Amino acid sequence: MSNPLYTAHQEAAEKLALRLIELGFVAGEPVEIIAEARPGGDPIAVRIGGSHFALRRREAAAVMVTPLGGEQADTVQVTSTSGAT
């Protein structure tokens, strides 16, 4: 028997991953963090390609990245996009 709460969570996570991919958050694409809201740092503004986006931290958490140019770099490269939130 399936758990309806788990199924709903999984479906929402998959929709989020698809939306991020549609916006350009794909493997190998450089992403730059350009601003964070204060206080709390939510949302964050990012640049990917020629576009700017505001992402909630929980949305940004679904994007796996690796630093470019050192661990403190503001520019990172997308490793993968998952629906894990």
Buried (B, 14 or more C-beta within 10 A) or exposed (E): EEEEEEEEEEEEBEEBBEEBBEBBBBEEBEBBBBEEEEEEEBBBBBBBEEEEBBBEEEBBEBBBBEEEEEEEEEBBBBEEBBBEE
